[in-house]
Amino acid sequence: MPRLVATDLDGTLLRSDGTCSERTRASLAAVELAGIQVVLVTARPPRWLHELVDVVGEHGVVLCCNGAFVYDVRARKILSERCMPAEVVGQIAEDLREALPGVAFAVENRLGFGREWGFGDERTTAQDLTAASLEELLDPLPGKMLARCDGVPAARFHRVVEEVVGDRAVVSYSGASGLAEISARGVTKAAALGEWCASQGIDRADVFAFGDMPNDLPMLTWAGRSFGVANAHPDVLDMVDEVCASNDDDGVAQVLETAVGRQQAG
């Protein structure tokens, strides 16, 4: 039995429509009742977590923005942050503008979301904080830098961004086509989870981790036992210890129900 369960949200714990099923809610409650801690580890920024306040663990904390923020959802408070230095953001932006003309940027910081005028997707609104350039959006410092470039095929875009950024920062892909998520060097889901577990006195061998996308790979590699939902990215399915049912079939819940059942039977 694990001492801690770490799970991604979108595409893993949540169904494709973004909801958390009653079965999954019940399994999370049963796990915590059995004395096993549950930690949500997600690419979502703090502002997208409030609707899930009843899903977070008893402690109320989520490791979000791919590990940049430790966020108390109930108190709506950033507990710790690992942000990108302004000079690094500026250098990366300058180099990406040269390599990808037309690229546009946005940021997630402790106060919320800000974007350049040219950055847009299905979630951006007229009420977003906007600026003529990224450099005007660096106070407070960003936990995550976002980049898009309309008209450039997603595969080529991600390849170029990774090549340009190099080892100056961490480039992640969490499933949104054509969106590059860039974090400070060393900031990953694995790093954040490792720090959390160390603070709780929990060894990595006692951790179950669930995920579906490449940004989950560091966490899945780090954990004592890794699970990929059946709908996961091929790179995830190739490396996990076990493949469980899909997110729409409550795969995480199925694994947790079995684990709790074995503990009770023992």
Secondary structure as GFF3:
##gff-version 3
##sequence-region A 1 266
A	DSSP	beta_strand	4	7	.	.	.	ID=ss1
A	DSSP	pi_helix	9	13	.	.	.	ID=ss2
A	DSSP	alpha_helix	22	33	.	.	.	ID=ss3
A	DSSP	beta_strand	37	41	.	.	.	ID=ss4
A	DSSP	three_ten_helix	46	48	.	.	.	ID=ss5
A	DSSP	three_ten_helix	50	52	.	.	.	ID=ss6
A	DSSP	beta_strand	61	64	.	.	.	ID=ss7
A	DSSP	three_ten_helix	65	67	.	.	.	ID=ss8
A	DSSP	beta_strand	69	72	.	.	.	ID=ss9
A	DSSP	beta_strand	77	81	.	.	.	ID=ss10
A	DSSP	alpha_helix	86	99	.	.	.	ID=ss11
A	DSSP	beta_strand	104	109	.	.	.	ID=ss12
A	DSSP	beta_strand	112	116	.	.	.	ID=ss13
A	DSSP	beta_strand	129	131	.	.	.	ID=ss14
A	DSSP	three_ten_helix	134	137	.	.	.	ID=ss15
A	DSSP	beta_strand	142	148	.	.	.	ID=ss16
A	DSSP	alpha_helix	154	165	.	.	.	ID=ss17
A	DSSP	three_ten_helix	166	168	.	.	.	ID=ss18
A	DSSP	beta_strand	169	172	.	.	.	ID=ss19
A	DSSP	beta_strand	180	184	.	.	.	ID=ss20
A	DSSP	alpha_helix	189	200	.	.	.	ID=ss21
A	DSSP	three_ten_helix	204	206	.	.	.	ID=ss22
A	DSSP	beta_strand	207	211	.	.	.	ID=ss23
A	DSSP	three_ten_helix	214	216	.	.	.	ID=ss24
A	DSSP	alpha_helix	217	222	.	.	.	ID=ss25
A	DSSP	beta_strand	225	229	.	.	.	ID=ss26
A	DSSP	alpha_helix	234	239	.	.	.	ID=ss27
A	DSSP	beta_strand	242	244	.	.	.	ID=ss28
A	DSSP	three_ten_helix	247	249	.	.	.	ID=ss29
A	DSSP	alpha_helix	251	265	.	.	.	ID=ss30
###
